[in-house]
Amino acid sequence: MKRTLVFLFALVVLAACNEDEPVLQGPIDTGPEISVDSIDLSLVDLNDPGFAENFLIFDFTTDIPGSIWGITREEENGEEVLFSYDASTEDIRFHTPPSDLGINRFEEIAAGPDGSLYLHANSLVFNLVAVYNTSTGDWSTIEVEGGVDGVTVDQVRNTLWVSHSAGVSSFQDDELINTYDETNSVLQPINTGSSTFFNGFAIAVDNSGVVWFANSNDLYTFIDDEWSLHPLSPLSEVYIISGLFPSRSEGVYIKTAFESLYQLNAEGEIRNFNTLDEVTTTTALLSVVDQVSDEGILFSTGGSFLNFYDPADASLTRIDSENSLLPTDARVRGIKVDASGNTWIGGHNVLGILSEDW
């Protein structure tokens, strides 16, 4: 999940690119929409007193082996709470933070390789990230200089990255390594005239260890201990980057509101999906994952369905209540792949799993 802001200024006609500058490639052609009779989707029974009747899973992670950890709103008091689902025993547990933790809103979650969970609200309200130790059950917090906007974890280097209104900070073992801003890097804040701040909830680490950070419509990468402006930045002169998702194959998927979806690496564009109406007419994609074997992508726009794009024949397959067990009142927010290759989906009134060969 994600906030999308649209700049309130007129469309700007892009100037022709210099032949030495990187150029965005042409869009992928789209073929017919494919009808599929049956999709192998299994739902998790969340008939638990802790879950609201119309429950909402704000975000979840599959990075803790054997379990799903996520954020929902507790039925009894209506507050956000951490829950865990053991895939082998089907045991559901709730983990309520202490009242004096200093942060009482959670919207997103990330997991570290040591079993730590990092929870935050991406609204620039709190300058704290909540930390939950899945081994001991202990809660703690990490403080940053500004309101928290995004969190991601480099699983290989065990480094936590936090984007906030004062810049981007990195941590190891919950200890601050560095905070990057306009004084010590190429990162540039937004200047509204009355205030100057960073607005970058979109932050991620790809599978080669490159850290990606989208600040409004500017795109940056962190490689070899240094931030750089991406060669294609800005992807839009009008709309901000509204989603950033690591690819399982290479680079990241980047969504700009109402305009485009690109797969990029640190050097430039790999491909784009800009002929897909399902992509270009939305403000944000709430989640994107790719299938490494066939280079297809599964994506959610927050509706009661999923879309699968197959580049082999440029076809689009919709997964909904007509061909799967996906509830009619579901709203899919997240799509995550676990270590076994199973694809999990979660959101409003749904937590389910697509088998590896669905």
Contacts in CASP RR format, 6 or more apart in sequence:
PFRMAT RR
TARGET T0000
AUTHOR 0000-0000-0000
METHOD contacts of the structure
MODEL  1
MKRTLVFLFALVVLAACNEDEPVLQGPIDTGPEISVDSIDLSLVDLNDPG
FAENFLIFDFTTDIPGSIWGITREEENGEEVLFSYDASTEDIRFHTPPSD
LGINRFEEIAAGPDGSLYLHANSLVFNLVAVYNTSTGDWSTIEVEGGVDG
VTVDQVRNTLWVSHSAGVSSFQDDELINTYDETNSVLQPINTGSSTFFNG
FAIAVDNSGVVWFANSNDLYTFIDDEWSLHPLSPLSEVYIISGLFPSRSE
GVYIKTAFESLYQLNAEGEIRNFNTLDEVTTTTALLSVVDQVSDEGILFS
TGGSFLNFYDPADASLTRIDSENSLLPTDARVRGIKVDASGNTWIGGHNV
LGILSEDW
1 58 0 8 1.000
1 59 0 8 1.000
1 107 0 8 1.000
1 108 0 8 1.000
1 286 0 8 1.000
1 287 0 8 1.000
1 333 0 8 1.000
1 334 0 8 1.000
2 122 0 8 1.000
2 201 0 8 1.000
2 202 0 8 1.000
2 242 0 8 1.000
2 243 0 8 1.000
2 284 0 8 1.000
2 286 0 8 1.000
3 122 0 8 1.000
3 123 0 8 1.000
3 201 0 8 1.000
4 240 0 8 1.000
4 242 0 8 1.000
4 257 0 8 1.000
4 283 0 8 1.000
4 284 0 8 1.000
5 199 0 8 1.000
5 216 0 8 1.000
5 240 0 8 1.000
6 238 0 8 1.000
6 239 0 8 1.000
6 240 0 8 1.000
6 257 0 8 1.000
6 258 0 8 1.000
6 283 0 8 1.000
7 217 0 8 1.000
7 238 0 8 1.000
7 239 0 8 1.000
7 240 0 8 1.000
9 238 0 8 1.000
11 237 0 8 1.000
11 238 0 8 1.000
12 237 0 8 1.000
12 238 0 8 1.000
14 237 0 8 1.000
17 23 0 8 1.000
21 231 0 8 1.000
22 231 0 8 1.000
22 232 0 8 1.000
22 267 0 8 1.000
22 268 0 8 1.000
22 269 0 8 1.000
24 232 0 8 1.000
24 235 0 8 1.000
24 262 0 8 1.000
24 269 0 8 1.000
24 272 0 8 1.000
25 269 0 8 1.000
25 271 0 8 1.000
25 272 0 8 1.000
26 272 0 8 1.000
26 274 0 8 1.000
27 272 0 8 1.000
27 273 0 8 1.000
27 274 0 8 1.000
27 275 0 8 1.000
28 271 0 8 1.000
28 272 0 8 1.000
28 273 0 8 1.000
28 274 0 8 1.000
28 275 0 8 1.000
28 311 0 8 1.000
28 314 0 8 1.000
29 275 0 8 1.000
29 314 0 8 1.000
30 275 0 8 1.000
30 276 0 8 1.000
30 309 0 8 1.000
30 314 0 8 1.000
30 315 0 8 1.000
30 316 0 8 1.000
31 313 0 8 1.000
31 314 0 8 1.000
31 315 0 8 1.000
31 316 0 8 1.000
32 315 0 8 1.000
32 316 0 8 1.000
33 315 0 8 1.000
33 316 0 8 1.000
33 317 0 8 1.000
33 318 0 8 1.000
34 310 0 8 1.000
34 315 0 8 1.000
34 316 0 8 1.000
34 317 0 8 1.000
35 317 0 8 1.000
35 323 0 8 1.000
36 317 0 8 1.000
36 319 0 8 1.000
36 323 0 8 1.000
37 323 0 8 1.000
38 323 0 8 1.000
38 324 0 8 1.000
39 319 0 8 1.000
39 323 0 8 1.000
39 324 0 8 1.000
39 354 0 8 1.000
39 358 0 8 1.000
40 324 0 8 1.000
40 354 0 8 1.000
40 355 0 8 1.000
40 357 0 8 1.000
40 358 0 8 1.000
41 319 0 8 1.000
41 324 0 8 1.000
41 325 0 8 1.000
41 326 0 8 1.000
41 345 0 8 1.000
41 352 0 8 1.000
41 353 0 8 1.000
41 354 0 8 1.000
41 358 0 8 1.000
42 325 0 8 1.000
42 352 0 8 1.000
42 353 0 8 1.000
42 355 0 8 1.000
43 325 0 8 1.000
43 327 0 8 1.000
43 350 0 8 1.000
43 351 0 8 1.000
43 352 0 8 1.000
44 68 0 8 1.000
44 85 0 8 1.000
44 90 0 8 1.000
44 351 0 8 1.000
44 352 0 8 1.000
44 353 0 8 1.000
45 90 0 8 1.000
46 55 0 8 1.000
46 92 0 8 1.000
46 351 0 8 1.000
48 92 0 8 1.000
49 75 0 8 1.000
50 74 0 8 1.000
50 75 0 8 1.000
50 76 0 8 1.000
50 94 0 8 1.000
51 72 0 8 1.000
51 75 0 8 1.000
51 83 0 8 1.000
52 72 0 8 1.000
52 73 0 8 1.000
52 74 0 8 1.000
52 75 0 8 1.000
52 78 0 8 1.000
53 75 0 8 1.000
54 329 0 8 1.000
54 348 0 8 1.000
54 349 0 8 1.000
55 72 0 8 1.000
55 73 0 8 1.000
55 75 0 8 1.000
55 348 0 8 1.000
55 349 0 8 1.000
56 72 0 8 1.000
56 73 0 8 1.000
56 347 0 8 1.000
56 348 0 8 1.000
56 349 0 8 1.000
57 70 0 8 1.000
57 71 0 8 1.000
57 72 0 8 1.000
57 333 0 8 1.000
57 346 0 8 1.000
57 347 0 8 1.000
57 348 0 8 1.000
57 350 0 8 1.000
57 351 0 8 1.000
58 70 0 8 1.000
58 71 0 8 1.000
58 72 0 8 1.000
58 73 0 8 1.000
58 80 0 8 1.000
58 106 0 8 1.000
58 107 0 8 1.000
58 108 0 8 1.000
58 333 0 8 1.000
58 347 0 8 1.000
59 70 0 8 1.000
59 71 0 8 1.000
59 107 0 8 1.000
59 108 0 8 1.000
59 109 0 8 1.000
59 333 0 8 1.000
59 334 0 8 1.000
60 68 0 8 1.000
60 69 0 8 1.000
60 70 0 8 1.000
60 71 0 8 1.000
60 109 0 8 1.000
60 334 0 8 1.000
60 336 0 8 1.000
60 344 0 8 1.000
60 346 0 8 1.000
60 351 0 8 1.000
61 68 0 8 1.000
61 69 0 8 1.000
61 70 0 8 1.000
61 109 0 8 1.000
61 110 0 8 1.000
61 111 0 8 1.000
61 117 0 8 1.000
61 336 0 8 1.000
62 68 0 8 1.000
62 336 0 8 1.000
62 337 0 8 1.000
62 338 0 8 1.000
62 339 0 8 1.000
62 344 0 8 1.000
63 110 0 8 1.000
63 111 0 8 1.000
63 112 0 8 1.000
63 113 0 8 1.000
63 153 0 8 1.000
63 155 0 8 1.000
64 111 0 8 1.000
64 115 0 8 1.000
64 117 0 8 1.000
64 134 0 8 1.000
65 339 0 8 1.000
66 86 0 8 1.000
66 87 0 8 1.000
66 88 0 8 1.000
66 338 0 8 1.000
67 84 0 8 1.000
67 85 0 8 1.000
67 86 0 8 1.000
67 87 0 8 1.000
68 84 0 8 1.000
68 85 0 8 1.000
68 87 0 8 1.000
68 344 0 8 1.000
68 351 0 8 1.000
69 82 0 8 1.000
69 83 0 8 1.000
69 84 0 8 1.000
69 85 0 8 1.000
69 109 0 8 1.000
69 111 0 8 1.000
69 117 0 8 1.000
69 134 0 8 1.000
70 82 0 8 1.000
70 83 0 8 1.000
70 84 0 8 1.000
70 109 0 8 1.000
71 80 0 8 1.000
71 81 0 8 1.000
71 82 0 8 1.000
71 83 0 8 1.000
71 106 0 8 1.000
71 107 0 8 1.000
71 108 0 8 1.000
71 109 0 8 1.000
71 119 0 8 1.000
72 80 0 8 1.000
72 81 0 8 1.000
72 83 0 8 1.000
73 79 0 8 1.000
73 80 0 8 1.000
73 81 0 8 1.000
74 80 0 8 1.000
74 81 0 8 1.000
74 94 0 8 1.000
74 96 0 8 1.000
79 104 0 8 1.000
80 104 0 8 1.000
80 105 0 8 1.000
80 106 0 8 1.000
80 107 0 8 1.000
81 94 0 8 1.000
81 95 0 8 1.000
81 96 0 8 1.000
81 97 0 8 1.000
81 106 0 8 1.000
82 94 0 8 1.000
82 95 0 8 1.000
82 96 0 8 1.000
82 97 0 8 1.000
82 106 0 8 1.000
82 109 0 8 1.000
82 117 0 8 1.000
82 119 0 8 1.000
82 132 0 8 1.000
83 92 0 8 1.000
83 93 0 8 1.000
83 94 0 8 1.000
83 95 0 8 1.000
84 92 0 8 1.000
84 93 0 8 1.000
84 95 0 8 1.000
84 134 0 8 1.000
85 91 0 8 1.000
85 92 0 8 1.000
85 351 0 8 1.000
86 92 0 8 1.000
95 132 0 8 1.000
95 137 0 8 1.000
97 103 0 8 1.000
97 104 0 8 1.000
97 130 0 8 1.000
97 132 0 8 1.000
97 139 0 8 1.000
98 139 0 8 1.000
101 130 0 8 1.000
101 139 0 8 1.000
101 141 0 8 1.000
102 126 0 8 1.000
102 128 0 8 1.000
102 141 0 8 1.000
103 119 0 8 1.000
103 120 0 8 1.000
103 121 0 8 1.000
103 126 0 8 1.000
103 128 0 8 1.000
103 129 0 8 1.000
103 130 0 8 1.000
103 141 0 8 1.000
105 121 0 8 1.000
105 123 0 8 1.000
105 125 0 8 1.000
105 126 0 8 1.000
106 119 0 8 1.000
106 120 0 8 1.000
106 121 0 8 1.000
106 130 0 8 1.000
107 120 0 8 1.000
107 121 0 8 1.000
107 122 0 8 1.000
107 123 0 8 1.000
108 119 0 8 1.000
108 120 0 8 1.000
108 121 0 8 1.000
108 122 0 8 1.000
108 150 0 8 1.000
108 151 0 8 1.000
109 117 0 8 1.000
109 118 0 8 1.000
109 119 0 8 1.000
110 117 0 8 1.000
110 118 0 8 1.000
110 151 0 8 1.000
110 152 0 8 1.000
110 153 0 8 1.000
110 160 0 8 1.000
111 117 0 8 1.000
111 118 0 8 1.000
111 153 0 8 1.000
112 118 0 8 1.000
112 153 0 8 1.000
112 155 0 8 1.000
112 158 0 8 1.000
112 160 0 8 1.000
113 153 0 8 1.000
113 155 0 8 1.000
113 156 0 8 1.000
113 158 0 8 1.000
114 158 0 8 1.000
115 133 0 8 1.000
115 134 0 8 1.000
115 135 0 8 1.000
116 131 0 8 1.000
116 132 0 8 1.000
116 133 0 8 1.000
116 134 0 8 1.000
116 174 0 8 1.000
117 131 0 8 1.000
117 132 0 8 1.000
117 133 0 8 1.000
117 134 0 8 1.000
118 129 0 8 1.000
118 130 0 8 1.000
118 131 0 8 1.000
118 142 0 8 1.000
118 151 0 8 1.000
118 153 0 8 1.000
118 160 0 8 1.000
119 129 0 8 1.000
119 130 0 8 1.000
119 131 0 8 1.000
119 132 0 8 1.000
120 126 0 8 1.000
120 128 0 8 1.000
120 129 0 8 1.000
120 130 0 8 1.000
120 148 0 8 1.000
120 150 0 8 1.000
120 151 0 8 1.000
120 162 0 8 1.000
121 148 0 8 1.000
122 148 0 8 1.000
122 149 0 8 1.000
122 150 0 8 1.000
122 201 0 8 1.000
123 149 0 8 1.000
124 146 0 8 1.000
124 147 0 8 1.000
124 148 0 8 1.000
124 149 0 8 1.000
124 164 0 8 1.000
124 165 0 8 1.000
124 197 0 8 1.000
124 199 0 8 1.000
125 147 0 8 1.000
126 147 0 8 1.000
126 148 0 8 1.000
127 143 0 8 1.000
127 144 0 8 1.000
127 145 0 8 1.000
127 146 0 8 1.000
127 147 0 8 1.000
127 148 0 8 1.000
127 164 0 8 1.000
128 141 0 8 1.000
128 142 0 8 1.000
128 143 0 8 1.000
128 144 0 8 1.000
128 148 0 8 1.000
129 141 0 8 1.000
129 142 0 8 1.000
129 144 0 8 1.000
129 148 0 8 1.000
129 151 0 8 1.000
129 160 0 8 1.000
129 162 0 8 1.000
130 139 0 8 1.000
130 140 0 8 1.000
130 141 0 8 1.000
131 139 0 8 1.000
131 140 0 8 1.000
131 141 0 8 1.000
131 142 0 8 1.000
131 174 0 8 1.000
132 138 0 8 1.000
132 139 0 8 1.000
133 139 0 8 1.000
133 140 0 8 1.000
140 174 0 8 1.000
142 160 0 8 1.000
142 162 0 8 1.000
142 171 0 8 1.000
142 174 0 8 1.000
144 162 0 8 1.000
144 164 0 8 1.000
144 166 0 8 1.000
144 169 0 8 1.000
144 179 0 8 1.000
145 164 0 8 1.000
145 166 0 8 1.000
145 167 0 8 1.000
145 169 0 8 1.000
145 179 0 8 1.000
146 164 0 8 1.000
146 165 0 8 1.000
146 166 0 8 1.000
146 167 0 8 1.000
147 164 0 8 1.000
147 165 0 8 1.000
147 166 0 8 1.000
148 162 0 8 1.000
148 163 0 8 1.000
148 164 0 8 1.000
149 163 0 8 1.000
149 164 0 8 1.000
149 165 0 8 1.000
149 198 0 8 1.000
149 199 0 8 1.000
149 200 0 8 1.000
149 201 0 8 1.000
150 162 0 8 1.000
150 163 0 8 1.000
150 164 0 8 1.000
150 200 0 8 1.000
150 201 0 8 1.000
150 202 0 8 1.000
150 203 0 8 1.000
151 160 0 8 1.000
151 161 0 8 1.000
151 162 0 8 1.000
151 163 0 8 1.000
151 203 0 8 1.000
152 160 0 8 1.000
152 161 0 8 1.000
152 203 0 8 1.000
152 204 0 8 1.000
152 205 0 8 1.000
152 211 0 8 1.000
153 159 0 8 1.000
153 160 0 8 1.000
153 161 0 8 1.000
153 205 0 8 1.000
154 160 0 8 1.000
154 161 0 8 1.000
154 205 0 8 1.000
154 209 0 8 1.000
154 211 0 8 1.000
155 205 0 8 1.000
156 209 0 8 1.000
157 172 0 8 1.000
157 209 0 8 1.000
158 172 0 8 1.000
158 173 0 8 1.000
159 170 0 8 1.000
159 171 0 8 1.000
159 172 0 8 1.000
159 177 0 8 1.000
160 170 0 8 1.000
160 171 0 8 1.000
160 172 0 8 1.000
160 174 0 8 1.000
161 168 0 8 1.000
161 169 0 8 1.000
161 170 0 8 1.000
161 171 0 8 1.000
161 203 0 8 1.000
161 205 0 8 1.000
161 211 0 8 1.000
162 168 0 8 1.000
162 169 0 8 1.000
162 170 0 8 1.000
162 171 0 8 1.000
163 198 0 8 1.000
163 200 0 8 1.000
163 201 0 8 1.000
163 203 0 8 1.000
163 213 0 8 1.000
163 215 0 8 1.000
164 198 0 8 1.000
165 197 0 8 1.000
165 198 0 8 1.000
165 199 0 8 1.000
166 179 0 8 1.000
166 181 0 8 1.000
166 197 0 8 1.000
166 198 0 8 1.000
167 179 0 8 1.000
167 180 0 8 1.000
167 181 0 8 1.000
167 187 0 8 1.000
167 189 0 8 1.000
167 198 0 8 1.000
168 179 0 8 1.000
168 180 0 8 1.000
168 181 0 8 1.000
168 187 0 8 1.000
168 198 0 8 1.000
168 203 0 8 1.000
168 213 0 8 1.000
169 176 0 8 1.000
169 177 0 8 1.000
169 178 0 8 1.000
169 179 0 8 1.000
169 180 0 8 1.000
170 176 0 8 1.000
170 177 0 8 1.000
170 178 0 8 1.000
170 179 0 8 1.000
170 180 0 8 1.000
171 177 0 8 1.000
178 184 0 8 1.000
180 187 0 8 1.000
180 227 0 8 1.000
181 187 0 8 1.000
181 189 0 8 1.000
181 198 0 8 1.000
182 188 0 8 1.000
182 189 0 8 1.000
185 226 0 8 1.000
185 227 0 8 1.000
186 220 0 8 1.000
186 227 0 8 1.000
186 228 0 8 1.000
186 229 0 8 1.000
187 198 0 8 1.000
187 213 0 8 1.000
187 215 0 8 1.000
187 220 0 8 1.000
187 227 0 8 1.000
188 215 0 8 1.000
188 218 0 8 1.000
189 196 0 8 1.000
189 197 0 8 1.000
189 198 0 8 1.000
189 215 0 8 1.000
190 196 0 8 1.000
190 197 0 8 1.000
190 198 0 8 1.000
190 199 0 8 1.000
190 215 0 8 1.000
190 216 0 8 1.000
198 215 0 8 1.000
199 215 0 8 1.000
199 216 0 8 1.000
199 240 0 8 1.000
200 213 0 8 1.000
200 214 0 8 1.000
200 215 0 8 1.000
200 216 0 8 1.000
202 212 0 8 1.000
202 213 0 8 1.000
202 214 0 8 1.000
202 241 0 8 1.000
202 242 0 8 1.000
202 243 0 8 1.000
202 244 0 8 1.000
202 254 0 8 1.000
203 211 0 8 1.000
203 212 0 8 1.000
203 213 0 8 1.000
203 214 0 8 1.000
203 244 0 8 1.000
204 211 0 8 1.000
204 212 0 8 1.000
204 244 0 8 1.000
204 245 0 8 1.000
204 246 0 8 1.000
204 252 0 8 1.000
205 211 0 8 1.000
205 212 0 8 1.000
205 246 0 8 1.000
206 212 0 8 1.000
206 246 0 8 1.000
206 247 0 8 1.000
206 250 0 8 1.000
206 251 0 8 1.000
206 252 0 8 1.000
206 265 0 8 1.000
207 246 0 8 1.000
207 247 0 8 1.000
207 248 0 8 1.000
207 249 0 8 1.000
207 250 0 8 1.000
207 251 0 8 1.000
208 250 0 8 1.000
208 251 0 8 1.000
210 221 0 8 1.000
210 222 0 8 1.000
210 223 0 8 1.000
210 251 0 8 1.000
210 265 0 8 1.000
210 266 0 8 1.000
211 221 0 8 1.000
211 222 0 8 1.000
211 223 0 8 1.000
212 219 0 8 1.000
212 220 0 8 1.000
212 221 0 8 1.000
212 222 0 8 1.000
212 244 0 8 1.000
212 252 0 8 1.000
212 254 0 8 1.000
213 219 0 8 1.000
213 220 0 8 1.000
213 221 0 8 1.000
213 222 0 8 1.000
213 227 0 8 1.000
214 220 0 8 1.000
214 240 0 8 1.000
214 241 0 8 1.000
214 243 0 8 1.000
214 244 0 8 1.000
214 254 0 8 1.000
216 240 0 8 1.000
216 241 0 8 1.000
217 233 0 8 1.000
217 234 0 8 1.000
217 235 0 8 1.000
217 236 0 8 1.000
217 237 0 8 1.000
217 238 0 8 1.000
217 239 0 8 1.000
217 240 0 8 1.000
217 241 0 8 1.000
217 256 0 8 1.000
218 229 0 8 1.000
218 233 0 8 1.000
218 234 0 8 1.000
219 229 0 8 1.000
219 230 0 8 1.000
219 232 0 8 1.000
219 233 0 8 1.000
219 234 0 8 1.000
219 235 0 8 1.000
219 241 0 8 1.000
219 254 0 8 1.000
220 227 0 8 1.000
220 228 0 8 1.000
220 229 0 8 1.000
220 230 0 8 1.000
220 233 0 8 1.000
221 227 0 8 1.000
221 228 0 8 1.000
221 230 0 8 1.000
221 266 0 8 1.000
222 228 0 8 1.000
223 266 0 8 1.000
230 264 0 8 1.000
230 266 0 8 1.000
230 268 0 8 1.000
231 267 0 8 1.000
231 268 0 8 1.000
232 262 0 8 1.000
232 264 0 8 1.000
232 268 0 8 1.000
232 269 0 8 1.000
235 241 0 8 1.000
235 254 0 8 1.000
235 256 0 8 1.000
235 259 0 8 1.000
235 260 0 8 1.000
235 262 0 8 1.000
236 256 0 8 1.000
236 257 0 8 1.000
236 259 0 8 1.000
236 260 0 8 1.000
238 259 0 8 1.000
239 256 0 8 1.000
239 257 0 8 1.000
239 258 0 8 1.000
239 259 0 8 1.000
240 256 0 8 1.000
240 257 0 8 1.000
241 254 0 8 1.000
241 255 0 8 1.000
241 256 0 8 1.000
242 255 0 8 1.000
242 256 0 8 1.000
242 257 0 8 1.000
242 283 0 8 1.000
242 284 0 8 1.000
242 285 0 8 1.000
243 254 0 8 1.000
243 255 0 8 1.000
243 284 0 8 1.000
243 285 0 8 1.000
244 252 0 8 1.000
244 253 0 8 1.000
244 254 0 8 1.000
244 255 0 8 1.000
245 252 0 8 1.000
245 253 0 8 1.000
245 254 0 8 1.000
245 285 0 8 1.000
245 287 0 8 1.000
245 288 0 8 1.000
245 289 0 8 1.000
246 252 0 8 1.000
246 253 0 8 1.000
247 253 0 8 1.000
247 263 0 8 1.000
247 290 0 8 1.000
248 289 0 8 1.000
248 290 0 8 1.000
248 291 0 8 1.000
248 292 0 8 1.000
248 337 0 8 1.000
249 290 0 8 1.000
249 292 0 8 1.000
249 295 0 8 1.000
250 263 0 8 1.000
250 265 0 8 1.000
250 270 0 8 1.000
251 263 0 8 1.000
251 264 0 8 1.000
251 265 0 8 1.000
251 266 0 8 1.000
251 270 0 8 1.000
252 263 0 8 1.000
252 264 0 8 1.000
253 261 0 8 1.000
253 262 0 8 1.000
253 263 0 8 1.000
253 285 0 8 1.000
253 288 0 8 1.000
253 290 0 8 1.000
253 297 0 8 1.000
254 261 0 8 1.000
254 262 0 8 1.000
254 263 0 8 1.000
254 264 0 8 1.000
255 261 0 8 1.000
255 279 0 8 1.000
255 284 0 8 1.000
255 285 0 8 1.000
255 288 0 8 1.000
257 282 0 8 1.000
257 283 0 8 1.000
257 284 0 8 1.000
258 280 0 8 1.000
258 281 0 8 1.000
258 282 0 8 1.000
258 283 0 8 1.000
259 274 0 8 1.000
259 280 0 8 1.000
260 272 0 8 1.000
260 273 0 8 1.000
260 274 0 8 1.000
260 279 0 8 1.000
260 280 0 8 1.000
261 272 0 8 1.000
261 273 0 8 1.000
261 274 0 8 1.000
261 276 0 8 1.000
261 279 0 8 1.000
261 280 0 8 1.000
261 285 0 8 1.000
261 288 0 8 1.000
261 299 0 8 1.000
262 269 0 8 1.000
262 270 0 8 1.000
262 271 0 8 1.000
262 272 0 8 1.000
262 273 0 8 1.000
263 269 0 8 1.000
263 270 0 8 1.000
263 271 0 8 1.000
263 272 0 8 1.000
263 290 0 8 1.000
264 270 0 8 1.000
273 279 0 8 1.000
273 297 0 8 1.000
273 309 0 8 1.000
274 280 0 8 1.000
276 309 0 8 1.000
276 316 0 8 1.000
278 299 0 8 1.000
278 301 0 8 1.000
278 307 0 8 1.000
278 316 0 8 1.000
279 285 0 8 1.000
279 299 0 8 1.000
282 301 0 8 1.000
284 301 0 8 1.000
285 299 0 8 1.000
285 300 0 8 1.000
285 301 0 8 1.000
286 300 0 8 1.000
286 301 0 8 1.000
286 302 0 8 1.000
286 332 0 8 1.000
286 333 0 8 1.000
286 334 0 8 1.000
287 299 0 8 1.000
287 300 0 8 1.000
287 332 0 8 1.000
287 333 0 8 1.000
287 334 0 8 1.000
287 335 0 8 1.000
287 336 0 8 1.000
288 297 0 8 1.000
288 298 0 8 1.000
288 299 0 8 1.000
288 300 0 8 1.000
288 335 0 8 1.000
289 297 0 8 1.000
289 298 0 8 1.000
289 299 0 8 1.000
289 335 0 8 1.000
289 336 0 8 1.000
289 337 0 8 1.000
289 343 0 8 1.000
290 296 0 8 1.000
290 297 0 8 1.000
290 298 0 8 1.000
291 297 0 8 1.000
291 298 0 8 1.000
294 310 0 8 1.000
294 311 0 8 1.000
294 312 0 8 1.000
295 311 0 8 1.000
296 308 0 8 1.000
296 309 0 8 1.000
296 310 0 8 1.000
296 311 0 8 1.000
297 308 0 8 1.000
297 309 0 8 1.000
298 306 0 8 1.000
298 307 0 8 1.000
298 308 0 8 1.000
298 335 0 8 1.000
298 343 0 8 1.000
299 306 0 8 1.000
299 307 0 8 1.000
299 309 0 8 1.000
299 335 0 8 1.000
300 306 0 8 1.000
300 307 0 8 1.000
300 332 0 8 1.000
300 333 0 8 1.000
300 334 0 8 1.000
300 335 0 8 1.000
300 345 0 8 1.000
301 307 0 8 1.000
302 331 0 8 1.000
302 332 0 8 1.000
302 333 0 8 1.000
303 330 0 8 1.000
303 331 0 8 1.000
303 332 0 8 1.000
304 320 0 8 1.000
304 321 0 8 1.000
304 326 0 8 1.000
304 327 0 8 1.000
304 328 0 8 1.000
304 329 0 8 1.000
304 330 0 8 1.000
304 331 0 8 1.000
304 332 0 8 1.000
305 318 0 8 1.000
305 319 0 8 1.000
305 320 0 8 1.000
305 321 0 8 1.000
305 326 0 8 1.000
305 332 0 8 1.000
306 318 0 8 1.000
306 319 0 8 1.000
306 320 0 8 1.000
306 326 0 8 1.000
306 332 0 8 1.000
306 335 0 8 1.000
306 345 0 8 1.000
307 316 0 8 1.000
307 317 0 8 1.000
307 318 0 8 1.000
307 319 0 8 1.000
308 316 0 8 1.000
308 317 0 8 1.000
308 318 0 8 1.000
308 319 0 8 1.000
309 315 0 8 1.000
309 316 0 8 1.000
310 316 0 8 1.000
310 317 0 8 1.000
319 326 0 8 1.000
320 326 0 8 1.000
321 327 0 8 1.000
321 328 0 8 1.000
321 330 0 8 1.000
326 332 0 8 1.000
326 345 0 8 1.000
326 350 0 8 1.000
327 349 0 8 1.000
327 350 0 8 1.000
329 348 0 8 1.000
329 349 0 8 1.000
330 347 0 8 1.000
330 348 0 8 1.000
330 349 0 8 1.000
330 350 0 8 1.000
331 347 0 8 1.000
331 348 0 8 1.000
331 349 0 8 1.000
331 350 0 8 1.000
332 345 0 8 1.000
332 346 0 8 1.000
332 347 0 8 1.000
332 350 0 8 1.000
333 346 0 8 1.000
333 347 0 8 1.000
333 348 0 8 1.000
334 345 0 8 1.000
334 346 0 8 1.000
334 347 0 8 1.000
335 343 0 8 1.000
335 344 0 8 1.000
335 345 0 8 1.000
335 346 0 8 1.000
336 343 0 8 1.000
336 344 0 8 1.000
337 343 0 8 1.000
337 344 0 8 1.000
338 344 0 8 1.000
340 356 0 8 1.000
341 356 0 8 1.000
342 353 0 8 1.000
342 354 0 8 1.000
342 355 0 8 1.000
342 356 0 8 1.000
343 353 0 8 1.000
343 354 0 8 1.000
343 356 0 8 1.000
343 358 0 8 1.000
344 351 0 8 1.000
344 352 0 8 1.000
344 353 0 8 1.000
344 354 0 8 1.000
345 351 0 8 1.000
345 352 0 8 1.000
345 353 0 8 1.000
345 354 0 8 1.000
346 352 0 8 1.000
END
